[in-house]
Amino acid sequence: MNAPSRGTAVELDPPGPEPTTDGRFGDFGGRYVPESIIPALEELESAFRTSWHDDEFRLQYATLLSEYAGRPTPVTECHRLSDRLGVRVLLKREDLTHTGSHKINNVLGQALLTRRMGKQRVIAETGAGQHGVATATAAALFGLDCTVYMGAVDVERQALNVWRMKLLGAEVVPVTSGSATLKDAVNDAMREWVASVETTHYCLGSVMGPHPFPWLVREFQRVVGDEARKQCRAILNGKDPQYVVACIGGGSNAMGTFAGFVTQCPDSVLIGVEAGGLGLESGHHGAAVNRGVPGIVHGMRSLFLQDEHGQVVEATSISAGLDYPGIGPEHAHLAELGMARYEYATDDEAVAGFQLLAETEGIVPALEPAHAIGWLAREAGRSIPSGSTVLLTLSGRGDKDAAQLMDRLGEL
Ligand SMILES: Cc1ncc(COP(=O)(O)O)c(C=O)c1O
């Protein structure tokens, strides 16, 4: 079979496994929400289950992915970076999708579901602004009203994306509570949804929140991993990459990538890279698997950074998209089973990764996947033996981060 390549139609693999009946991945997941939104979650679960097995829906979704979002995205072999690191690096190029990140895959699926459920309005939370831009884009395409909640700190550090959302016709609501970042944006979006659930779909942007979101978002992102597996086999003469690496905020690009490998490529080691912020010992980071404990937040049971009283601790990261104190429940489950490894890269290592990829490959990554690059640069020749093959998902492009990095790096 030919590997997916640009300009060819997207062919979706069959649906992946469902969580258990009440949306559990082992001990994690579930649906911890106010009574008033249970009917909307049940309606969404049923609409998604039916649609995801419906040929017409799947064709509409696949057509949007190819003709609007520009899929399949390529896997690029990085010769100069590989020479520099001593490992063979292949990048899955989600930065080349329309709107510049993997977030579009999920949003197009949820926009189709919104239409099927007869709703006219979407709301969303956003950190880096990429999910907000993707949602505003899909809303423009489908003629839906759109409101995006964004922490006030992120509004400032991702000003370009705020402007893009407004240009696309969305209302952007800055959130000033708490740390004024992604966690607080999710709080406000959920609060608003309780009030507007009859007419509004909450287009959640990662594999988190109450059931069915972690499952549904994983399924809309699994195209990343399913494509990458076939493309890697074509490049590696039928073999699978030894390591499959992706950065983790809530965990959607990683979960979408892992979904293509976890059962089909048992020899590939799956690695999620969390935000190490100022270093794990500093207490200022976003490493929810490395330093989190189980808790219930944002409608799900998962791992969260918490203090000794069980209060959620603010995350710290240079990158708005990884600045979240929790992780999606399926990742918590994979971590508990030892089926995936969770590592981290600090802010400084992410900035170094950002520069390294630009200089060696002419690709400017978003700060989020720059964490994965920075981690690989540290570990190549150490925990990742020289000569290994590594697939790394480049979840987005770096334009949105240019102003922030200009401030930090100054004159080059
Ligand atoms: C480019 C990019 N990568 C990764 C992330 C993190 O999200 P997730 O862990 O859901 O992939 C974001 C979030 O905004 C992003 O914009």
The ligand as an ORCA input file, in Angstrom:
! r2SCAN-3c Opt
* xyz 0 1
  C       1.527     23.958     18.352
  C       0.981     23.364     19.599
  N       1.466     22.185     20.030
  C       1.006     21.604     21.155
  C       0.047     22.215     21.939
  C      -0.387     21.540     23.193
  O      -1.639     20.958     23.108
  P      -1.834     19.390     23.065
  O      -1.034     18.822     24.191
  O      -3.288     19.205     23.246
  O      -1.336     18.897     21.753
  C      -0.495     23.442     21.527
  C      -1.531     24.106     22.319
  O      -1.971     25.177     22.062
  C      -0.007     24.029     20.326
  O      -0.477     25.204     19.885
*
